[in-house]
Amino acid sequence: MKEENRKQGYDFHEASRTETMTINMGPSHPATHGTVKFFLTLDGETIEDIDVEIGYLHRAFEKECEAQKWNGVFPYTDRLDYTASVLNNVGYAMTAEKLIGIEVPERCQYLRTMISEMARMSGHYTNVGAGALELGALTAFIYFIEARELLWDLIESVCGARLTHNYVRIGGLTNDLPDGFRENVKRVFAKNRKLWDDFDIMLTKNRIFLDRMRDTGGISQKDAIAWGFTGPCLRATGVPYDVRRAEPYLVYDRMNFDIPVGTTGDNFDRYLVRMEEIKQSMSIVEQCLEQMPDGPINVDDARWRMPSKDDSSTKMEPLIFHFKQVIEGPSIPVGEAYQAVEGANGELGYYLVSNGGGKPWKCRVRPPSFALTSALPLLVKGSLLADLIPTFDMINLIGGECDR
C-alpha cells in the first residue's frame, strides 16, 4: 500500500503534519536568565518563528542619570553589564572627560587598562562557564567560577567591592593599587591558567559539547555587520573589528595582543574566540604591570576630581570645591560627546550631552547585547528548540545593559 502511494506521489511527511504549536518560554525559565521571554512557534521541535521580549527588568538607566550628579551616575553604570562592571565605569568616565577636555595621568590610564581587562576576563568566565552549565556541563562551570572568584579577589583588593566594582571616577580613580598586588596577580594567573587548561580539556573536544555548539546559531559576515554585531560574536564570523585596535584609547596602542577571529560565525566559534580572549587579557594585564609608571592617579584639578578628605579638612579651596561637587555637581561645559570602549560583549558606547549644569542633560548608552539579541530570530529559525539554549548563551544577553 505504501509503495503504491509513493508511486502516486503521496507525501507522507506532509500528511503527518499537525498544526504548529505556540509556547511561551521564560521569563522564569532558568535558561532565559529571568528577564527574557521567547514566544515560540514550533513544528514539532523545529522553530518556525520566535518573538523575543527583552523586558521584565526596566531599570530606566538613561532617565535616572538625568536626575543624578555627574559622579552619581557611576553606581548605575555598574549595573549595566554587571559581569564586567569596570568596563562600564571606564566608558562613562572617558566620555565625560572628553566633554571637559581633560586627560587623566599616565598611571591612571595604565590602571584603567589593566582593570578593564580583568573585567573582560570576568565577563568571559561568566559567559562561557554558564553556557557550559546550561548544556549540562556542571563540572566545567565550577572550574571557571573558581577562576572568576580568584579574579574577583584581585579586583576587590583594589576597589573594595565584589561585583559592582565602582572603581573609576571622572578625572581618575578612587585609589591606587594595594601592597602586594603584583605578587597576587602572578599567583592568581598561574592558578587561572591551569583552570583554563582543565576547562579546555573538558569541553573543547568533547563530543556532546561539539554536537550542541558546532553549526548552530551561525550568521554570515554580511548579516552580522548589517545587524550591528560587535565583539566576540562579530569576530567569530572572521571580522577582526575591535575598538581597542580600531580606535585606540587609554594605553592599548602600547600593548601587544592578538585579536582572535573565527570562520563560521557559529556558537562554537564564539566559544573559541572568548576562550582565546581570556588568555590575551591576562597578557595585557601583565604588560600593564611591567610598564606601569609612577605618578598620580587623578587630575590635579578640584573642579573635576573630588578632593581627598585630608585636603578638604585642612585647606579652604579644596573644601569649597568639595562642597560644590556634593551640592551642585561639577559644571561640565556645554556640549555633546560620544566615546566607545570594547566591552566584554562588544562596542559599549556612551553619548553624553551637557547643558553646563551639574547633571547630565542626556545620557544614552549603546549596549552591545541589544543588537546581538535583535538578530536572535535570524539565528534560530529553522533550528531545533534545543539549539536555542546554546545560541542564547553565546549571544550573552545581559539584562541590565539590554533593557536600560
Residue pairs with C-beta under 8 A, 6 or more apart in sequence:
2 12
5 12
6 12
17 43
20 41
20 42
20 43
20 48
21 41
21 42
21 43
22 39
22 40
22 41
22 42
23 40
23 42
24 37
24 38
24 39
24 40
25 31
25 32
25 37
25 38
25 39
25 40
25 388
26 32
26 34
26 36
26 37
26 38
27 34
27 35
27 36
27 37
27 56
28 34
30 134
31 134
31 389
31 392
31 393
32 38
32 392
33 397
33 399
34 56
34 399
35 54
35 55
35 56
35 57
35 399
35 403
36 52
36 53
36 54
36 56
36 373
36 392
36 397
36 399
37 52
37 53
37 55
37 56
38 50
38 51
38 52
38 53
38 388
39 50
39 51
39 52
39 53
40 47
40 49
40 50
40 385
40 388
41 47
41 48
41 49
41 50
42 48
42 385
45 384
45 385
45 386
46 382
46 383
46 384
46 385
47 380
47 381
47 382
47 383
47 384
47 385
47 387
47 388
48 381
48 382
49 377
49 381
50 376
50 377
50 380
50 381
50 388
51 377
52 373
52 374
52 376
52 377
54 370
54 373
54 397
54 399
54 402
54 403
55 403
56 399
56 403
57 399
57 400
57 403
58 403
59 76
59 79
59 400
59 403
59 404
60 404
61 76
61 79
61 80
61 363
61 365
61 400
61 404
62 362
62 363
62 364
62 365
62 404
64 76
65 73
65 76
65 359
65 360
65 363
66 359
66 360
66 361
66 362
66 363
67 359
68 76
68 359
68 360
69 325
69 328
69 329
69 330
69 358
69 359
70 96
70 170
70 329
70 330
70 332
70 358
70 359
70 360
71 169
71 170
71 306
71 325
71 329
71 330
72 329
73 92
73 360
73 363
74 89
74 92
74 93
74 166
74 168
74 169
75 164
75 166
77 85
77 88
77 89
77 91
77 92
78 85
78 88
78 89
78 164
78 165
78 166
79 85
79 164
79 400
80 88
80 348
80 365
80 367
80 398
80 400
80 401
80 404
81 87
81 88
81 123
81 343
81 344
81 345
81 348
81 367
81 369
81 398
81 400
81 401
82 163
82 164
82 398
82 400
83 122
83 123
83 126
83 127
83 344
83 398
84 119
84 120
84 122
84 123
84 343
84 344
85 119
85 163
85 164
85 165
85 166
86 115
86 116
86 118
86 119
86 155
86 165
86 167
86 168
87 116
87 119
87 120
87 123
87 341
87 342
87 343
87 344
87 348
88 343
88 348
88 401
89 165
89 166
89 167
89 168
90 112
90 115
90 116
90 168
90 250
90 341
91 339
91 340
91 341
91 343
91 348
91 349
91 350
92 168
92 350
92 352
93 168
93 169
93 170
93 171
94 249
94 339
94 341
95 337
95 338
95 339
95 350
95 351
95 352
96 170
96 332
96 337
96 352
97 103
97 104
97 170
97 171
97 304
98 337
98 339
99 332
99 333
99 335
99 336
99 337
99 352
99 354
100 170
100 304
100 332
100 333
101 333
102 171
102 299
102 301
102 304
103 299
104 112
104 171
104 172
104 297
104 298
104 299
105 172
105 295
105 296
105 297
105 298
105 299
106 251
106 293
106 295
107 292
107 293
107 294
107 295
107 296
107 297
108 172
108 173
108 296
108 297
108 298
109 250
109 251
110 250
110 251
110 288
110 291
110 292
110 293
111 173
111 176
111 177
111 288
111 292
111 297
112 168
112 173
112 250
113 250
113 251
113 252
113 255
113 284
113 288
114 284
114 285
114 288
114 289
114 292
115 155
115 158
115 165
115 167
116 250
116 341
117 281
117 282
117 284
117 285
117 288
118 151
118 154
118 155
118 281
118 285
119 155
119 165
119 344
120 277
120 281
120 342
120 343
120 344
121 148
121 151
121 278
121 281
121 282
122 148
122 151
122 152
122 155
122 344
123 343
123 344
123 345
123 396
124 274
124 275
124 277
124 278
124 281
124 344
125 144
125 145
125 147
125 148
125 151
125 278
126 144
126 148
127 274
127 344
127 393
127 394
127 396
128 144
128 199
128 271
128 274
128 275
129 140
129 141
129 143
129 144
129 145
129 148
129 199
130 141
130 393
131 271
131 390
131 393
131 394
132 140
132 141
132 144
132 203
132 209
133 140
133 141
134 389
134 390
134 393
135 208
135 209
135 212
135 213
135 389
135 390
135 393
136 208
137 202
137 203
137 206
137 209
139 202
140 199
140 202
140 203
143 195
143 198
143 199
143 202
144 195
144 199
146 195
147 191
147 192
147 195
147 196
147 199
150 188
150 191
150 192
151 188
151 192
152 162
152 163
153 184
153 188
154 181
154 184
154 185
154 188
155 161
155 165
155 167
156 162
157 178
157 181
157 184
158 167
158 175
158 177
158 178
158 181
159 165
159 166
159 167
159 174
159 175
161 167
166 174
167 173
167 174
168 174
169 298
169 305
169 306
170 304
170 305
170 330
171 298
171 299
171 301
171 304
171 305
172 296
172 297
172 298
172 299
172 305
173 297
173 298
175 297
176 297
182 289
185 285
185 286
185 289
189 282
189 285
189 286
192 282
193 279
193 282
196 275
196 278
196 279
200 275
203 209
204 272
204 275
210 268
212 386
212 387
212 390
213 266
213 267
213 268
213 271
213 390
213 394
214 266
214 267
214 268
215 264
215 266
215 268
216 266
216 267
216 268
216 383
216 387
216 390
216 391
217 266
217 267
217 270
217 379
217 380
217 383
217 387
217 390
217 391
217 394
217 395
218 264
218 265
218 266
218 267
218 379
219 227
219 229
219 233
219 237
219 265
219 375
219 378
219 379
220 237
220 265
221 237
221 238
221 239
221 265
223 375
223 378
224 233
224 234
224 237
224 239
224 265
224 375
225 234
225 239
227 371
227 372
227 374
227 375
227 378
228 371
228 374
229 237
229 346
229 371
229 372
229 375
230 241
230 243
230 345
230 346
230 347
230 368
230 371
231 342
231 343
231 344
231 345
231 346
231 347
231 368
231 372
232 270
232 273
232 274
232 277
232 345
232 346
233 265
233 270
233 345
233 346
233 372
233 394
233 395
233 396
234 241
234 346
235 241
235 242
235 259
235 260
235 261
235 262
235 273
236 261
236 262
236 264
236 265
236 266
236 269
236 270
236 272
236 273
237 262
237 263
237 264
237 265
237 269
238 261
238 262
238 263
238 265
239 261
240 259
240 261
242 259
242 342
243 249
243 340
243 341
243 342
243 347
244 252
244 255
244 257
244 342
245 252
245 259
247 340
249 339
249 341
251 288
251 291
252 284
254 287
254 291
255 284
255 287
255 288
256 283
256 287
257 280
257 283
257 284
258 276
258 280
260 272
260 273
260 276
260 277
260 280
261 273
262 269
262 270
262 272
262 273
263 269
267 390
267 391
267 393
267 394
270 394
271 394
298 305
299 305
302 311
302 317
302 318
302 321
302 322
303 321
303 330
303 331
304 330
306 321
306 322
306 325
307 315
307 318
307 319
307 321
307 322
308 318
311 318
312 318
312 319
312 322
313 319
324 330
328 358
329 357
329 358
329 359
330 358
331 356
331 357
331 358
332 354
332 356
333 354
333 356
334 354
334 355
334 356
335 353
335 354
336 351
336 352
336 353
336 354
336 362
337 351
337 352
338 349
338 350
338 351
338 352
339 349
339 350
340 347
340 348
340 349
340 350
340 366
341 347
341 348
341 349
342 348
343 368
344 396
345 367
345 368
345 369
345 372
345 396
345 398
345 401
346 368
346 369
346 371
346 372
347 366
347 368
348 365
348 366
348 367
348 368
348 401
349 365
349 366
350 363
350 364
350 365
350 366
351 362
351 363
351 364
351 365
351 366
352 360
352 362
352 363
352 364
353 360
353 361
353 362
353 363
354 360
354 361
355 361
365 401
365 404
367 398
367 401
367 402
367 404
368 401
369 395
369 396
369 397
369 398
369 401
369 402
370 401
370 402
372 395
372 396
372 397
373 395
373 397
373 402
376 391
376 392
376 395
379 391
379 395
380 387
380 388
380 391
383 391
